[in-house]
């Protein structure tokens, strides 16, 4: 069965623009998966004003026959191929971060993946590009992405 999934991409190391572009190409090459939409790139400040380089962020919509765990496992492999080392520390600089924001209407929590993404509604660098490619998208809790945007600051998010 085909599912529409939204994936957030971010990078602030090792040529971030190229990291994000390469990741999109690798996701598009996954079996039984096609990229339906791709947002603009956004330059964003690190969370909590951490002393690190700005990020490049984007969101893509994919149609996939891969199960949620299989899709997440593939994304983790792409991160690793592009130099990501997971050390358990949150919000650290990274060559690539791939997060499944939504996977159809599924609400799921496991050690491997949680959808909707736990911070989806709080992060302008995710909501702005998501809204760009899916302006009428309704989340599983029936809230619209456009309404989530009204509840957060958009400061520090620059569309490139």
C-alpha positions, 0 to 999 in steps of 0.5 A: 500500500502506498503512503504519503510521508513528509521528511524533514532534511537539515544540515549545518556541516560539510557543505550543507546545501550539497548534503541536503541535495544528495539526501533528496537524490538518495531518498528518491532512489529508494525502492518503491519510493518517489519524491512528490514535492520538494520545498525551497531551502531555508537557512535557519539558526540553531535551536537554543542559540547553540554556538554552531553554524546555521542550518540548511533545511527543507521538507519533501513529500514522498509516496512510498510502499516501504513500511514506516520502520523500513523507511526510517531504517533507510533514512538512518543509512543515508545519514550514516553514508553522509557522515552522520554519527549518532552520539545520543546528544540532541541538537548538535551540529550534524552533516545530515538529519533526516526526520519522518514528520508524518507517515500517512495518518499513522500515529506511532511511537517506538524506539526507532521512530515516532510519527507525527514527529514529536516537535513538528508543531514547535519548529518553524524550520519544519512548518514553513517548508512543510506548509510550502509544499502542503498548504492544506495539510491536516495533521492526524490530530485534525490541526492544520499546518497553517494554524500551527504556523500562527502559534510560533515565531518565524524569526531566524528562518530565511527562505533561500 
